[in-house]
Amino acid sequence: MNMQTVYQILKVLHIYGFITAIGITMANLIAYRQFWRQYATDRTQGITTFQVIQKLQIAGGLGMLAVFLAGIGMLTIHGAFASLLWFQIKLGLIVLIFINGFTLGRTSATGLKTIIEQKQPIPNETEFTMAIQRRMQRFLTIQIFLFSTIVFLSVFRFT
């Protein structure tokens, strides 16, 4: 198999990773809204929805892993992109996606787990819950914006 074929396979994996990560982010946006509605009326059903969301997050993480690994592979084979402005911006946005996920996303998920696994009443539970809802909404909105910007840059590839 020649290097051009390997490059094309990596490119397909890279695109597939983005499609997966973007799709999971959109699905999570919808699923979290459903979670909060269900949790407010039926805690057990809300917890079940949260368990599905956790599975979706694993798939989204695998998509981002594919983006990262295939991207490194493509750069190794065809490093000329590294000097292009659109690519440098795209790379920066990917870093921001990871930072947003490990900061705002992780703190939101941890707070949500606290609510789900609560054994004792949480002081100011309503305020705590609303803060988590806002944080999760902000996290997902930022992710969608970053992904959308990457797609835009990848399509128009300005210099």
C-alpha positions in Angstrom: 0.0 0.0 0.0 1.5 3.3 -1.0 1.6 6.5 1.2 -1.1 8.2 -0.8 -3.5 5.4 -0.1 -2.6 5.4 3.6 -3.1 9.2 3.6 -6.6 8.8 2.0 -7.6 6.2 4.6 -6.4 8.4 7.4 -8.4 11.3 5.9 -11.5 9.2 5.8 -11.0 8.2 9.5 -10.3 11.9 10.4 -13.6 13.0 8.7 -15.5 10.0 10.3 -14.1 11.0 13.7 -15.4 14.6 13.2 -18.8 13.4 12.0 -19.1 11.1 15.0 -18.0 13.8 17.5 -20.3 16.4 16.0 -23.2 14.0 15.9 -22.7 12.9 19.5 -22.5 16.5 20.6 -25.8 17.3 18.9 -27.4 14.1 20.3 -26.1 15.1 23.8 -27.7 18.6 23.5 -31.1 16.9 22.8 -30.5 14.1 25.4 -29.6 16.5 28.2 -32.8 18.5 27.6 -34.8 15.3 27.7 -32.9 14.3 30.8 -33.8 17.4 32.8 -37.5 17.1 31.8 -37.6 13.4 32.8 -35.6 13.9 36.0 -38.0 16.6 37.1 -41.0 14.3 36.8 -39.5 10.8 37.2 -36.0 10.5 38.8 -35.6 6.8 37.7 -36.4 7.6 34.1 -34.0 10.6 34.2 -31.2 8.4 35.6 -31.8 5.9 32.7 -31.5 8.7 30.2 -28.3 9.9 31.9 -26.9 6.3 31.5 -27.5 6.5 27.8 -25.9 10.0 27.6 -22.8 8.5 29.3 -22.6 5.8 26.5 -22.9 8.5 23.9 -20.0 10.4 25.5 -17.8 7.4 25.1 -18.6 7.3 21.4 -17.9 11.0 21.1 -14.6 10.5 22.8 -13.7 7.7 20.4 -14.6 10.1 17.5 -12.2 12.7 18.9 -9.5 10.1 19.4 -9.9 9.1 15.7 -9.7 12.8 14.7 -6.5 13.2 16.8 -4.7 10.0 15.7 -5.7 10.2 12.0 -4.7 13.9 12.1 -1.2 13.1 13.4 -0.9 10.3 10.8 -1.9 12.7 8.0 0.6 15.3 9.2 3.3 12.7 9.4 2.7 11.8 5.7 1.8 15.2 4.3 3.1 17.9 6.7 2.7 20.7 4.3 -0.6 21.6 5.8 1.1 22.7 9.1 2.2 26.0 7.5 -1.3 27.0 6.3 -3.2 29.5 8.3 -6.6 27.7 8.1 -4.9 24.5 9.4 -3.2 26.3 12.3 -6.6 27.8 13.3 -8.2 24.4 12.9 -5.6 22.8 15.2 -6.1 25.6 17.8 -9.9 24.9 17.7 -9.3 21.2 18.2 -7.2 22.0 21.3 -10.0 24.3 22.5 -12.5 21.4 22.1 -10.3 19.2 24.3 -9.8 22.0 26.8 -13.6 22.8 26.9 -14.3 19.1 27.3 -11.8 18.6 30.1 -12.8 21.7 32.0 -16.4 22.9 31.5 -17.6 19.5 30.3 -16.0 17.5 33.0 -17.2 19.8 35.8 -20.7 19.7 34.5 -20.7 15.9 34.3 -19.2 15.6 37.8 -21.9 17.9 39.2 -24.6 16.0 37.4 -23.2 12.7 38.8 -23.4 14.3 42.3 -27.1 15.0 41.8 -27.7 11.5 40.3 -25.8 9.6 43.0 -27.0 11.8 45.9 -27.5 9.9 49.2 -28.2 13.0 51.3 -30.0 16.2 50.4 -27.8 18.7 48.6 -27.8 22.2 50.1 -29.5 24.7 47.7 -30.2 21.8 45.4 -32.4 23.9 43.0 -29.7 26.5 42.5 -27.0 23.7 42.2 -29.1 22.0 39.6 -29.8 25.1 37.6 -26.1 26.0 37.6 -25.3 22.6 36.2 -28.0 22.9 33.6 -26.5 26.3 32.5 -23.0 25.0 32.5 -23.9 21.9 30.4 -25.8 24.1 27.9 -22.8 26.5 27.7 -20.4 23.5 27.2 -22.4 21.9 24.4 -23.1 25.3 22.7 -19.3 26.1 22.7 -18.5 22.6 21.4 -21.0 23.0 18.5 -19.6 26.5 17.7 -16.1 25.1 17.7 -17.0 22.1 15.5 -19.0 24.4 13.1 -16.0 26.7 12.8 -13.7 23.8 12.0 -16.1 22.5 9.3 -16.2 26.1 7.8 -12.4 26.3 7.8 -12.0 22.9 6.3 -14.4 23.7 3.4 -13.1 27.2 2.6 -9.4 26.6 3.4 -8.3 30.3 3.1 -4.6 31.1 3.1 
